[in-house]
Amino acid sequence: MAKYDIGRYEVEITGQGFQKASTGTLQLVLQFKVVGKIDPSDPNSLVAVMPGERKFYKAITANTVDWVMDDLKAIGVEGFTSWAQLDPTIAPEGFIDLTGKHIDMMCGTRNGQDGKSYEDWSIAREGGPGKPIEAADKKDVAALDRLFGKHLKKGPTPVAGGRRQPAAPAPQPVAAGGITDHDVPF
């Protein structure tokens, strides 16, 4: 169950290494304790939260290795020559010890197979909450129109109060004598 609200948090790494996922894929694991929630109105301030330890898992495959490298770069890990340098149990020369390092992580939510909501932690990267949206080049937006403009010709789906329009009410059963509920004045 989710204990922490959605948002950006400062955490302290307390452990690191690799382990196999249930699929057999090797994954990077960072264990961390939550220090505080970063105040969205003042990114230099923390909001106190209940203490807790969590783990971040990142599977390493041909499809995810670039994401893993981006995550490691975001927390200041670059230039290593072997994945073993990130695992204290293998402890090669040049071990990169992340314990004690404070980093920013994002807490989101995901729905489990049991229908419950669970925390979903990820490494916070530049451009996250609190960062201004950079203006796009007009030529790039025009290119979207050329590529995908046909999808816009249908027009937007009408919404009311941020929701789709409700379906028409179901027809009411006709009571004896041909009078419906709509015919009754009260």
C-alpha positions as CSV (number, residue, x, y, z in Angstrom):
1,M,0.0,0.0,0.0
2,A,1.1,3.5,-0.7
3,K,2.6,5.3,2.4
4,Y,4.1,8.3,0.6
5,D,2.2,10.8,-1.5
6,I,3.0,11.4,-5.2
7,G,5.9,13.9,-5.4
8,R,9.7,14.5,-5.3
9,Y,11.6,13.3,-2.3
10,E,15.1,13.6,-0.9
11,V,16.4,10.1,0.0
12,E,19.6,8.7,1.4
13,I,21.0,5.5,-0.3
14,T,21.6,2.8,2.4
15,G,22.4,-0.1,0.1
16,Q,23.1,-1.2,-3.4
17,G,23.7,-4.2,-5.6
18,F,22.2,-6.5,-8.2
19,Q,19.6,-9.3,-7.9
20,K,17.6,-11.3,-10.3
21,A,14.0,-10.4,-10.9
22,S,11.3,-13.2,-10.9
23,T,11.7,-13.2,-14.7
24,G,15.4,-14.0,-14.3
25,T,16.5,-10.6,-15.5
26,L,19.3,-9.0,-13.5
27,Q,18.3,-5.7,-12.0
28,L,20.0,-2.9,-10.2
29,V,18.7,-2.4,-6.7
30,L,19.1,0.8,-4.6
31,Q,17.9,0.6,-1.0
32,F,17.1,4.0,0.5
33,K,15.5,5.8,3.4
34,V,13.2,8.7,2.8
35,V,14.6,11.9,4.3
36,G,11.8,14.3,3.4
37,K,9.4,15.5,0.6
38,I,10.8,18.4,-1.4
39,D,8.5,21.4,-1.0
40,P,7.1,22.3,-4.5
41,S,6.9,25.9,-3.5
42,D,10.5,26.0,-2.3
43,P,12.8,23.3,-3.8
44,N,15.4,24.1,-1.1
45,S,13.1,23.1,1.7
46,L,11.9,19.7,2.9
47,V,8.5,18.8,4.3
48,A,8.7,16.3,7.1
49,V,7.4,12.8,6.4
50,M,7.1,9.5,8.2
51,P,10.5,7.7,8.1
52,G,10.7,4.6,5.9
53,E,13.0,2.5,3.9
54,R,12.3,1.5,0.3
55,K,14.0,-0.2,-2.6
56,F,14.3,1.0,-6.2
57,Y,14.6,-1.8,-8.8
58,K,15.7,-1.3,-12.4
59,A,15.9,-4.3,-14.7
60,I,18.9,-4.2,-17.1
61,T,18.0,-5.4,-20.7
62,A,18.9,-4.3,-24.2
63,N,15.7,-2.2,-24.1
64,T,16.4,-0.6,-20.7
65,V,20.1,-0.2,-20.5
66,D,20.0,3.4,-21.8
67,W,17.4,4.3,-19.2
68,V,19.6,2.7,-16.5
69,M,22.6,4.7,-17.7
70,D,20.5,7.9,-17.6
71,D,19.4,7.1,-14.1
72,L,23.0,6.5,-13.0
73,K,24.1,9.7,-14.7
74,A,21.3,11.6,-12.9
75,I,22.7,10.6,-9.5
76,G,26.3,11.3,-10.5
77,V,27.6,7.9,-11.5
78,E,29.6,8.0,-14.7
79,G,32.8,6.6,-16.2
80,F,32.7,3.1,-14.6
81,T,34.2,0.3,-16.6
82,S,32.3,-2.7,-15.1
83,W,28.9,-3.2,-13.7
84,A,30.6,-5.1,-10.9
85,Q,31.8,-1.8,-9.6
86,L,28.3,-1.1,-8.4
87,D,28.0,-4.3,-6.3
88,P,29.6,-4.4,-2.8
89,T,29.4,-8.2,-2.7
90,I,31.7,-8.5,-5.8
91,A,33.8,-5.6,-4.6
92,P,36.3,-5.2,-7.4
93,E,38.9,-2.6,-7.5
94,G,37.2,0.7,-8.1
95,F,34.0,-0.1,-6.2
96,I,31.6,2.9,-6.4
97,D,30.0,3.2,-3.0
98,L,26.7,5.1,-3.1
99,T,25.7,4.5,0.5
100,G,25.2,7.8,2.3
101,K,24.6,9.7,-0.9
102,H,21.5,12.0,-0.9
103,I,19.6,12.0,-4.2
104,D,16.2,13.1,-5.4
105,M,13.6,10.4,-6.3
106,M,10.0,10.6,-7.5
107,C,7.2,8.7,-5.9
108,G,4.3,7.8,-8.1
109,T,1.7,5.2,-7.9
110,R,0.8,2.1,-9.9
111,N,-2.1,-0.3,-9.6
112,G,-1.2,-3.9,-8.5
113,Q,-2.8,-7.0,-9.9
114,D,-4.8,-7.1,-6.7
115,G,-6.4,-3.8,-7.6
116,K,-4.6,-1.9,-4.8
117,S,-2.5,1.2,-5.3
118,Y,1.3,0.9,-4.6
119,E,4.2,3.3,-4.6
120,D,6.3,3.4,-7.7
121,W,9.7,5.0,-7.2
122,S,12.0,6.4,-9.9
123,I,15.2,8.5,-10.0
124,A,14.3,12.2,-10.4
125,R,15.8,13.8,-13.4
126,E,16.2,17.3,-14.6
127,G,13.0,18.8,-16.0
128,G,10.9,17.2,-13.2
129,P,8.3,19.0,-11.2
130,G,9.1,22.6,-10.3
131,K,11.2,23.0,-13.5
132,P,9.8,25.5,-16.1
133,I,8.5,24.1,-19.3
134,E,10.9,25.1,-22.1
135,A,9.3,26.7,-25.2
136,A,9.2,24.4,-28.3
137,D,10.3,25.6,-31.6
138,K,7.4,26.6,-33.9
139,K,8.9,24.5,-36.7
140,D,8.8,21.4,-34.6
141,V,5.2,21.9,-33.7
142,A,4.4,22.6,-37.4
143,A,6.1,19.2,-38.1
144,L,3.6,17.6,-35.7
145,D,0.7,19.0,-37.8
146,R,2.2,17.6,-41.0
147,L,2.8,14.2,-39.5
148,F,-0.2,13.8,-37.3
149,G,-2.7,16.5,-38.4
150,K,-5.1,14.0,-39.8
151,H,-5.8,12.8,-36.2
152,L,-7.0,16.3,-35.4
153,K,-9.7,16.7,-38.1
154,K,-12.2,14.7,-36.1
155,G,-12.2,17.4,-33.4
156,P,-12.0,16.9,-29.7
157,T,-14.5,14.8,-27.8
158,P,-16.9,17.1,-25.9
159,V,-16.4,17.1,-22.2
160,A,-18.3,18.5,-19.3
161,G,-16.5,19.4,-16.1
162,G,-13.4,17.5,-17.3
163,R,-15.4,14.3,-18.0
164,R,-17.1,12.8,-21.0
165,Q,-20.7,13.6,-21.6
166,P,-23.0,11.2,-19.7
167,A,-24.9,8.7,-21.7
168,A,-28.6,9.3,-22.4
169,P,-30.8,8.0,-19.5
170,A,-32.1,4.5,-19.9
171,P,-35.8,4.3,-20.9
172,Q,-38.1,3.9,-17.9
173,P,-40.3,0.9,-17.6
174,V,-44.0,1.6,-18.5
175,A,-46.3,1.2,-15.5
176,A,-49.8,-0.3,-15.9
177,G,-52.1,2.1,-17.8
178,G,-49.2,3.4,-20.0
179,I,-48.0,6.0,-17.4
180,T,-44.2,6.3,-16.9
181,D,-42.2,7.8,-14.0
182,H,-41.8,10.9,-16.1
183,D,-45.5,11.5,-16.3
184,V,-45.8,11.6,-12.5
185,P,-45.6,15.3,-11.2
186,F,-43.8,14.5,-8.0
